[in-house]
Amino acid sequence: MPTSDYKYGSNTQTDHFNSLQSLSLAVIYGRRSARTFLDFRHKNAPNRLDVKCAPLLFVTNLRRFSKAKVVSFFLGLTLTFLIMTSYTLMLEKKRLPLISAPFRPNLPVIPTSTSTGEVSTEENLMSKELLVKIISSIQKHKPRRVPDKKEVTETDSNLFSVIPPQFLPNIKSPCWYEEVSGEVRADPYKKNRFCLRSKSFRNTCDRLGASFHQHLSHKDGKQFRLRCLPYFYIIGQPKCGTTDLFHRLLMHPEVKFNSIKEPHWWTRKRFGYIRFKDGFQERFPLQDYLDLFDLASHNIQEEVSGNSSVNQQAIHIITGEASASTMWDNQAWSYLHGAEHETEPYLLVQDFIHTVQPDAKIIIMLRDPVERLYSDYLYFILANKSVEDFHHRVKESIQLFQVCLSERSLRSCVYNTSLYNIMPVRLHLGLYFLFVLDWLSVFRRDQILVLRLEDYANNFKETIKKVFNFLKVGPLSLHLEAALTKRPMSNTRRAQDRNLGPMLPATRSLLCKFHQPFNYELARLLNSKAFLWKGS
């Protein structure tokens, strides 16, 4: 569909809608044969009567009945059979609504053959019906109601009591001073959950702990430590190059990361979840999260104390984090609040980040959602992978999403935890338009940098320059720039996964049609045709 034709309320789109025929579901009922056993044996007949005599005995006994009685008998038998059949069918129709489940839809049946890699007529019709539902849901989509500051702060009093409303002036990163207690003074990282669960970060904690007292500030007989939040967040999406960007930014002298690329604190660990399938485990306090950025804090404190040999750079040091779940994962709310907020989360992650840090920088990396889903499948599915299996999973996921759209709003289906848990592949992570729109509901457009992985891979120098300009960091030396460019790509596809080859043409066609309306809305939202991904 040409971009010019795909507009709200356009005549072309209306005509296209009118030309689509809804799929009719044919219900075929099979008749069951009713078998009635009648004993017409004479009361004096022998018990071991030869089978060959049974028809004759039946006829002999039947003659004792008048024709009227026989007709009446079979007429009553027929009516009884019809009544029982209709009652059975009625129960069959009523049975499904009586089953109570969070989200367990009855999927429409479509052909599953993929031997030729072509889309069948039935599947093509299915995608047209779904396309109508998607476009209709987008047209009906309303901007979310953004909660006010009081609504956000009341949900987590500790978060907003620790982080001050104002940060230190003349320091680029969002930092403040926190008084050091006796317990922290003895071993500041002893109980840190990230240190206890990560061997690599445990080593970092040991190094930070060894120089901890050297970076304390003293005033009025008290000791204070410098605390900092991330200056920027790389929030997603998964399998879109966030890992590679994270490692390349580490090479810039003004950027100081911790060794944990994805703490997932805002989306999961502050609520007590590491993997939702494992259930509640333990909450990671805010102090543990802030410890992740002590490397930057120590470097900044050195500048403040005048002990740094790189005086001109330290004050501009920034830090960040790159949890790829931050953009989309709001499942914790459904686990904490149950059915009360099942359909749409009342508060989103960005509401909290914006409330504590209204000037935060947000970086979003996206790629063709069709390729993103295939890469996601290859990365997370560890056994029995095949292009045929991927096709079946995609088809089932699209069917589940279609059923959800017939019952709920677009936002409800995208954020629905029950639907997420039963989907064979993470289809909804590619619906970028809605996620970006919700982040723009609280952050200004100039605070969000949206990149495409395709541009990052094909024109790295220009893309990384955009990132540096966005973060307002200085240019690299020629030596560092050369090292940055030559660095091998991170988190690339495994060799055994590459051997599977590309997805089936049928799968690509189905996914392209599914994502087309969402890609159009994203391109319109960001005012860039590049996000149409027409090449797919």
C-alpha positions as CSV (number, residue, x, y, z in Angstrom):
1,M,0.0,0.0,0.0
2,P,1.5,3.3,-1.0
3,T,2.3,5.7,1.9
4,S,0.3,8.4,0.3
5,D,-2.8,6.2,0.4
6,Y,-2.5,5.2,4.0
7,K,-4.0,8.1,5.8
8,Y,-6.6,8.5,8.4
9,G,-9.9,9.1,6.8
10,S,-8.6,9.0,3.2
11,N,-11.0,7.9,0.5
12,T,-8.4,5.3,-0.7
13,Q,-8.3,3.7,2.6
14,T,-12.1,3.7,3.0
15,D,-12.5,2.1,-0.4
16,H,-9.9,-0.5,0.5
17,F,-11.8,-1.3,3.7
18,N,-15.1,-1.7,1.8
19,S,-13.5,-4.1,-0.6
20,L,-12.3,-6.5,2.0
21,Q,-14.6,-9.4,2.8
22,S,-14.8,-10.7,6.3
23,L,-13.9,-14.3,6.8
24,S,-16.9,-16.5,7.5
25,L,-16.4,-19.4,9.9
26,A,-18.1,-22.5,8.7
27,V,-19.2,-24.8,11.5
28,I,-19.7,-28.4,10.3
29,Y,-21.8,-30.6,12.5
30,G,-21.5,-34.4,12.2
31,R,-24.4,-36.6,13.0
32,R,-24.0,-39.4,15.5
33,S,-25.8,-42.6,14.8
34,A,-28.1,-43.6,17.7
35,R,-28.0,-47.2,18.6
36,T,-30.9,-48.6,20.5
37,F,-30.9,-52.1,21.9
38,L,-34.3,-53.7,22.1
39,D,-34.9,-57.1,23.6
40,F,-37.8,-58.8,21.8
41,R,-37.0,-62.3,23.0
42,H,-39.8,-64.5,24.2
43,K,-39.8,-65.0,27.8
44,N,-39.6,-68.8,27.3
45,A,-36.9,-68.5,24.6
46,P,-33.7,-70.4,25.3
47,N,-30.7,-68.5,26.7
48,R,-28.3,-69.9,24.0
49,L,-30.3,-69.0,20.9
50,D,-28.4,-69.4,17.7
51,V,-27.5,-66.0,16.2
52,K,-28.9,-66.9,12.8
53,C,-32.3,-67.1,14.3
54,A,-32.3,-63.5,15.7
55,P,-33.8,-61.7,12.7
56,L,-36.6,-64.2,12.5
57,L,-37.3,-63.9,16.2
58,F,-37.3,-60.1,15.9
59,V,-39.9,-60.2,13.1
60,T,-42.0,-62.8,14.9
61,N,-42.2,-60.6,18.1
62,L,-42.7,-57.4,16.1
63,R,-45.9,-58.8,14.6
64,R,-47.5,-58.9,18.0
65,F,-47.6,-55.0,18.0
66,S,-50.1,-53.1,16.0
67,K,-48.9,-50.8,13.2
68,A,-50.0,-47.8,15.1
69,K,-48.0,-48.7,18.2
70,V,-44.9,-49.4,16.1
71,V,-45.2,-46.0,14.3
72,S,-45.8,-44.2,17.6
73,F,-42.8,-45.9,19.2
74,F,-40.4,-44.9,16.4
75,L,-41.8,-41.4,16.3
76,G,-41.2,-41.0,20.0
77,L,-37.7,-42.4,19.6
78,T,-36.9,-40.0,16.8
79,L,-38.2,-37.0,18.8
80,T,-36.1,-38.1,21.9
81,F,-33.0,-38.3,19.7
82,L,-33.5,-34.8,18.2
83,I,-34.1,-33.3,21.6
84,M,-30.9,-34.9,23.1
85,T,-28.9,-33.8,20.0
86,S,-30.0,-30.2,20.3
87,Y,-29.3,-30.1,24.0
88,T,-25.8,-31.5,23.4
89,L,-25.1,-28.8,20.8
90,M,-26.3,-26.1,23.1
91,L,-24.0,-27.2,25.8
92,E,-21.1,-27.3,23.4
93,K,-21.7,-23.7,22.4
94,K,-22.0,-22.5,26.0
95,R,-19.0,-24.4,27.3
96,L,-16.2,-22.0,26.2
97,P,-17.5,-18.8,27.9
98,L,-17.8,-20.7,31.2
99,I,-14.0,-21.4,31.2
100,S,-12.4,-18.6,33.3
101,A,-8.8,-17.7,32.3
102,P,-6.8,-14.5,32.1
103,F,-6.4,-14.8,28.3
104,R,-7.0,-18.1,26.5
105,P,-8.6,-17.4,23.2
106,N,-10.0,-19.9,20.7
107,L,-7.7,-19.5,17.7
108,P,-9.1,-19.5,14.2
109,V,-7.7,-22.4,12.2
110,I,-5.6,-21.7,9.1
111,P,-3.5,-24.0,7.0
112,T,-0.1,-24.9,8.4
113,S,1.7,-26.2,5.3
114,T,4.9,-24.3,4.5
115,S,6.6,-26.8,2.1
116,T,6.5,-24.4,-0.8
117,G,7.2,-21.2,1.2
118,E,4.1,-19.6,-0.4
119,V,1.2,-17.9,1.4
120,S,-2.0,-19.8,0.9
121,T,-5.3,-18.1,-0.1
122,E,-6.8,-18.7,3.3
123,E,-3.8,-17.3,5.1
124,N,-3.7,-14.3,2.7
125,L,-7.4,-13.6,3.5
126,M,-6.6,-14.0,7.2
127,S,-3.9,-11.3,6.9
128,K,-6.4,-8.9,5.2
129,E,-8.9,-9.3,7.9
130,L,-6.2,-8.7,10.5
131,L,-5.0,-5.6,8.6
132,V,-8.5,-4.1,8.9
133,K,-8.5,-4.8,12.6
134,I,-5.0,-3.3,13.1
135,I,-5.8,-0.1,11.1
136,S,-9.1,0.2,13.0
137,S,-7.4,-0.2,16.4
138,I,-4.8,2.4,15.4
139,Q,-7.6,4.8,14.4
140,K,-9.4,4.2,17.7
141,H,-6.1,4.5,19.7
142,K,-6.1,7.4,22.2
143,P,-3.1,8.9,23.9
144,R,-2.5,7.6,27.4
145,R,-3.4,9.6,30.4
146,V,-0.2,10.8,31.9
147,P,-0.3,10.7,35.7
148,D,0.7,13.8,37.6
149,K,3.7,13.9,39.8
150,K,1.8,13.2,43.1
151,E,0.4,10.0,41.7
152,V,3.8,8.8,40.8
153,T,5.6,9.8,44.0
154,E,2.9,8.2,46.2
155,T,3.7,4.8,44.8
156,D,7.3,4.7,45.9
157,S,8.1,6.9,48.9
158,N,11.7,5.6,49.3
159,L,12.7,6.3,45.7
160,F,11.7,10.0,46.0
161,S,13.1,10.4,49.5
162,V,16.6,9.3,48.5
163,I,16.9,11.1,45.2
164,P,16.7,14.9,45.7
165,P,14.6,17.2,43.5
166,Q,17.6,19.2,42.5
167,F,21.1,18.0,41.4
168,L,24.5,19.6,41.9
169,P,25.2,22.5,39.6
170,N,28.3,22.7,37.3
171,I,28.3,18.9,37.0
172,K,26.9,17.4,33.8
173,S,25.7,14.2,35.4
174,P,22.7,14.2,37.7
175,C,24.6,13.9,41.0
176,W,24.2,14.8,44.7
177,Y,25.9,14.1,48.1
178,E,24.6,11.4,50.5
179,E,25.8,11.1,54.1
180,V,27.7,7.9,54.8
181,S,26.6,5.8,57.7
182,G,28.8,3.6,59.9
183,E,27.8,0.3,58.2
184,V,28.4,1.6,54.7
185,R,31.7,3.1,55.8
186,A,33.0,-0.3,56.9
187,D,32.1,-2.2,53.7
188,P,30.0,-0.2,51.2
189,Y,29.3,-3.1,48.8
190,K,29.0,-6.0,51.2
191,K,25.2,-6.4,50.8
192,N,24.8,-5.2,47.2
193,R,22.6,-7.7,45.3
194,F,24.3,-7.0,42.0
195,C,27.7,-7.8,43.6
196,L,26.3,-11.0,45.2
197,R,24.7,-12.3,42.0
198,S,27.4,-11.2,39.4
199,K,30.9,-12.5,39.7
200,S,32.2,-9.9,37.2
201,F,30.6,-7.1,39.1
202,R,31.9,-8.5,42.4
203,N,35.4,-7.8,41.1
204,T,34.4,-4.3,40.2
205,C,32.9,-3.8,43.7
206,D,36.2,-5.0,45.2
207,R,38.1,-2.4,43.3
208,L,35.7,0.3,44.1
209,G,35.7,-0.6,47.8
210,A,39.5,-0.5,48.0
211,S,39.4,3.2,47.0
212,F,36.1,4.1,48.5
213,H,37.4,6.2,51.4
214,Q,39.6,8.2,49.1
215,H,36.5,9.6,47.3
216,L,34.6,10.7,50.4
217,S,33.9,14.4,51.1
218,H,34.1,15.8,54.6
219,K,32.0,18.6,56.0
220,D,31.1,19.5,59.6
221,G,32.6,16.3,61.0
222,K,30.5,14.1,58.6
223,Q,31.4,12.1,55.6
224,F,29.5,12.2,52.3
225,R,29.7,10.2,49.1
226,L,28.9,11.5,45.7
227,R,25.8,9.7,44.2
228,C,24.9,9.8,40.5
229,L,22.1,8.6,38.3
230,P,22.7,7.7,34.6
231,Y,23.0,10.7,32.4
232,F,21.4,8.7,29.5
233,Y,19.5,5.5,29.1
234,I,19.7,3.1,26.1
235,I,16.2,1.7,26.5
236,G,15.8,-0.8,23.6
237,Q,14.8,-2.7,21.7
238,P,16.2,-6.2,22.2
239,K,18.3,-7.5,19.2
240,C,18.6,-4.0,17.7
241,G,22.3,-3.3,18.5
242,T,22.1,-1.9,22.0
243,T,25.0,-4.2,23.2
244,D,27.3,-3.1,20.5
245,L,26.6,0.6,21.1
246,F,27.1,0.1,24.8
247,H,30.6,-1.4,24.3
248,R,31.7,1.3,21.8
249,L,30.6,4.1,24.1
250,L,32.8,2.6,26.7
251,M,35.8,3.6,24.6
252,H,35.0,7.4,24.9
253,P,37.0,8.9,27.7
254,E,34.0,11.0,29.0
255,V,31.7,8.0,29.3
256,K,32.0,5.7,32.3
257,F,29.9,2.6,32.5
258,N,29.6,-0.1,35.1
259,S,30.4,-3.7,34.1
260,I,26.7,-4.6,34.0
261,K,25.2,-3.5,30.7
262,E,21.6,-4.4,31.6
263,P,20.7,-4.1,35.3
264,H,16.9,-4.1,34.5
265,W,16.3,-2.3,37.7
266,W,13.5,0.1,36.6
267,T,11.5,-2.7,35.1
268,R,12.1,-5.8,37.3
269,K,14.6,-5.9,40.1
270,R,13.3,-3.0,42.1
271,F,10.0,-4.9,42.3
272,G,11.8,-8.2,43.4
273,Y,11.8,-10.0,40.0
274,I,14.8,-11.1,38.0
275,R,12.9,-13.4,35.6
276,F,9.1,-13.2,35.9
277,K,8.7,-16.9,35.2
278,D,10.7,-17.6,38.4
279,G,8.4,-15.5,40.5
280,F,9.2,-13.1,43.2
281,Q,12.8,-13.4,44.6
282,E,14.1,-10.3,46.4
283,R,14.0,-6.6,45.9
284,F,17.1,-4.7,44.8
285,P,17.2,-1.5,46.8
286,L,17.8,1.9,45.1
287,Q,21.2,2.1,46.9
288,D,22.3,-1.1,45.1
289,Y,21.3,0.4,41.7
290,L,23.2,3.7,42.5
291,D,26.3,1.7,43.3
292,L,26.5,0.7,39.7
293,F,27.5,4.2,38.8
294,D,30.1,4.7,41.4
295,L,32.9,4.5,38.8
296,A,31.6,7.7,37.3
297,S,31.0,9.2,40.7
298,H,34.6,8.6,41.8
299,N,36.0,10.2,38.7
300,I,33.7,13.2,39.2
301,Q,34.7,13.4,42.9
302,E,38.3,13.5,41.9
303,E,37.7,16.6,39.8
304,V,35.7,18.2,42.5
305,S,38.5,17.5,45.0
306,G,41.1,18.8,42.7
307,N,43.0,15.5,42.7
308,S,42.6,14.6,39.0
309,S,45.3,14.9,36.4
310,V,42.6,15.3,33.7
311,N,41.0,18.4,35.1
312,Q,39.2,19.5,31.9
313,Q,37.5,16.1,31.3
314,A,36.3,14.8,34.7
315,I,33.7,17.4,35.3
316,H,32.1,16.4,32.0
317,I,32.1,12.7,32.7
318,I,28.8,11.0,32.2
319,T,27.4,7.5,32.8
320,G,24.5,5.5,31.5
321,E,22.9,2.2,31.4
322,A,21.5,0.0,28.6
323,S,18.7,-2.2,29.8
324,A,16.8,-3.2,26.7
325,S,13.7,-3.9,28.7
326,T,13.3,-0.3,29.8
327,M,11.4,0.7,26.7
328,W,8.7,-1.9,26.7
329,D,8.6,-4.1,29.9
330,N,5.9,-3.1,32.4
331,Q,4.9,-6.6,33.4
332,A,5.7,-6.0,37.1
333,W,2.5,-4.0,37.5
334,S,0.3,-6.9,36.6
335,Y,2.1,-9.2,39.0
336,L,1.9,-6.6,41.8
337,H,-1.6,-5.4,41.3
338,G,-3.3,-8.4,39.7
339,A,-6.4,-7.9,37.6
340,E,-6.8,-4.4,38.8
341,H,-4.3,-3.1,36.2
342,E,-4.3,-6.1,33.9
343,T,-5.5,-4.5,30.8
344,E,-3.3,-1.3,30.8
345,P,-0.6,-0.4,33.3
346,Y,-1.6,2.6,35.3
347,L,2.0,3.8,35.6
348,L,4.8,3.1,33.1
349,V,8.6,3.0,33.7
350,Q,9.1,6.4,32.0
351,D,6.8,8.0,34.5
352,F,9.3,7.2,37.3
353,I,12.4,8.1,35.3
354,H,10.9,11.4,34.2
355,T,9.8,12.3,37.7
356,V,13.2,11.8,39.3
357,Q,15.1,12.9,36.2
358,P,13.1,15.2,33.9
359,D,16.2,16.1,31.8
360,A,17.4,12.5,31.1
361,K,18.7,11.6,27.6
362,I,17.0,8.6,26.0
363,I,18.5,6.5,23.2
364,I,16.3,4.1,21.2
365,M,17.8,1.6,18.7
366,L,15.3,-0.1,16.3
367,R,15.6,-2.3,13.3
368,D,13.2,-3.8,10.7
369,P,10.7,-5.5,13.1
370,V,10.5,-8.6,10.8
371,E,14.3,-9.2,11.1
372,R,14.2,-8.3,14.8
373,L,11.7,-11.0,15.6
374,Y,13.7,-13.7,13.7
375,S,16.9,-12.6,15.5
376,D,15.0,-12.7,18.8
377,Y,13.8,-16.2,18.0
378,L,17.3,-17.5,17.1
379,Y,18.8,-16.0,20.2
380,F,16.3,-17.1,22.9
381,I,15.0,-20.4,21.5
382,L,17.8,-22.9,22.2
383,A,16.5,-26.3,20.9
384,N,14.7,-27.6,17.8
385,K,15.1,-24.4,15.9
386,S,14.0,-24.3,12.2
387,V,12.5,-21.9,9.8
388,E,9.4,-24.0,9.8
389,D,9.1,-23.9,13.6
390,F,9.6,-20.1,13.4
391,H,6.8,-19.9,10.8
392,H,4.3,-21.8,13.0
393,R,5.2,-19.7,16.1
394,V,4.7,-16.5,14.1
395,K,1.4,-17.6,12.8
396,E,0.1,-18.6,16.2
397,S,1.3,-15.3,17.8
398,I,-0.5,-13.3,15.1
399,Q,-3.6,-15.3,15.7
400,L,-3.4,-14.6,19.4
401,F,-2.9,-10.9,18.8
402,Q,-5.9,-10.9,16.4
403,V,-8.2,-12.4,19.0
404,C,-7.0,-9.9,21.6
405,L,-7.7,-7.0,19.3
406,S,-11.3,-8.2,18.9
407,E,-11.8,-8.0,22.6
408,R,-9.5,-5.2,23.9
409,S,-7.8,-2.0,22.9
410,L,-4.5,-1.8,21.1
411,R,-2.5,-0.6,24.2
412,S,-4.1,-3.3,26.3
413,C,-3.0,-6.0,23.9
414,V,0.6,-4.6,23.6
415,Y,1.0,-4.4,27.4
416,N,-1.0,-7.5,28.3
417,T,1.1,-9.8,30.5
418,S,-1.2,-12.8,30.0
419,L,-0.9,-12.5,26.2
420,Y,2.8,-12.1,26.5
421,N,3.2,-15.2,28.5
422,I,1.4,-17.5,26.0
423,M,2.8,-16.0,22.8
424,P,5.4,-18.4,21.2
425,V,7.5,-15.4,19.9
426,R,7.7,-11.8,21.2
427,L,5.7,-10.3,18.4
428,H,4.6,-7.2,20.2
429,L,8.2,-6.0,20.8
430,G,8.2,-4.9,17.2
431,L,5.2,-2.6,17.5
432,Y,7.6,0.3,18.0
433,F,5.1,3.1,17.3
434,L,3.1,2.6,20.5
435,F,6.2,2.4,22.8
436,V,7.8,5.5,21.3
437,L,4.5,7.4,21.5
438,D,4.2,6.5,25.2
439,W,7.8,7.7,25.9
440,L,7.1,10.9,24.1
441,S,4.1,11.4,26.4
442,V,6.5,12.4,29.2
443,F,9.8,13.3,27.5
444,R,10.4,16.0,24.9
445,R,11.2,15.0,21.4
446,D,14.7,16.6,21.6
447,Q,15.4,14.3,24.6
448,I,14.9,11.1,22.6
449,L,17.3,9.9,19.9
450,V,15.9,7.2,17.7
451,L,18.4,5.2,15.6
452,R,18.1,2.4,13.1
453,L,20.4,-0.6,13.3
454,E,20.6,-0.6,9.5
455,D,22.1,3.0,9.5
456,Y,24.3,2.0,12.4
457,A,25.7,-0.9,10.5
458,N,26.0,0.7,7.0
459,N,27.1,4.2,8.0
460,F,28.7,3.8,11.4
461,K,30.8,6.9,11.5
462,E,27.8,9.2,10.7
463,T,25.5,7.4,13.2
464,I,28.0,7.4,16.1
465,K,28.6,11.1,15.5
466,K,24.9,11.6,16.0
467,V,25.1,9.8,19.3
468,F,28.1,11.9,20.5
469,N,26.4,15.1,19.5
470,F,23.2,14.0,21.3
471,L,25.2,13.3,24.5
472,K,27.3,16.5,24.0
473,V,30.6,14.7,24.5
474,G,33.8,15.9,22.9
475,P,35.2,14.5,19.6
476,L,37.6,11.5,19.7
477,S,41.2,11.6,18.9
478,L,42.2,10.0,15.5
479,H,43.6,7.0,17.4
480,L,40.4,6.4,19.4
481,E,38.2,7.0,16.3
482,A,40.2,4.3,14.4
483,A,39.9,1.9,17.3
484,L,36.2,2.5,17.6
485,T,35.6,1.9,13.9
486,K,37.7,-1.3,13.8
487,R,36.1,-2.8,16.9
488,P,34.3,-6.1,16.0
489,M,30.5,-6.1,16.3
490,S,29.2,-7.4,19.6
491,N,26.5,-10.0,20.2
492,T,26.3,-11.2,16.6
493,R,24.4,-14.2,15.4
494,R,25.8,-17.6,16.4
495,A,27.3,-19.8,13.7
496,Q,24.7,-22.5,14.2
497,D,21.9,-20.0,13.8
498,R,23.4,-18.6,10.6
499,N,23.3,-22.1,9.2
500,L,19.5,-22.1,9.4
501,G,19.5,-19.4,6.7
502,P,16.8,-16.8,6.2
503,M,13.1,-17.2,7.2
504,L,10.6,-18.6,4.8
505,P,9.2,-16.3,2.2
506,A,5.7,-17.0,3.6
507,T,6.8,-16.0,7.1
508,R,8.3,-12.7,5.8
509,S,5.2,-11.9,3.8
510,L,3.0,-12.5,6.8
511,L,5.1,-10.4,9.1
512,C,5.5,-7.6,6.6
513,K,1.8,-7.2,6.3
514,F,1.3,-7.4,10.0
515,H,3.9,-4.6,10.7
516,Q,3.1,-2.3,7.8
517,P,0.4,-0.2,9.6
518,F,2.6,0.2,12.7
519,N,5.7,1.1,10.7
520,Y,3.7,3.7,8.9
521,E,2.6,5.3,12.2
522,L,6.1,5.2,13.5
523,A,7.4,6.9,10.3
524,R,4.7,9.6,10.6
525,L,5.4,10.1,14.3
526,L,9.2,10.5,13.7
527,N,8.7,12.3,10.4
528,S,11.1,9.9,8.6
529,K,10.2,7.5,5.8
530,A,13.3,5.4,6.8
531,F,11.2,3.8,9.5
532,L,8.9,2.2,6.8
533,W,11.5,-0.4,6.2
534,K,10.3,-0.9,2.6
535,G,13.3,-3.1,1.9
536,S,11.8,-5.9,3.9
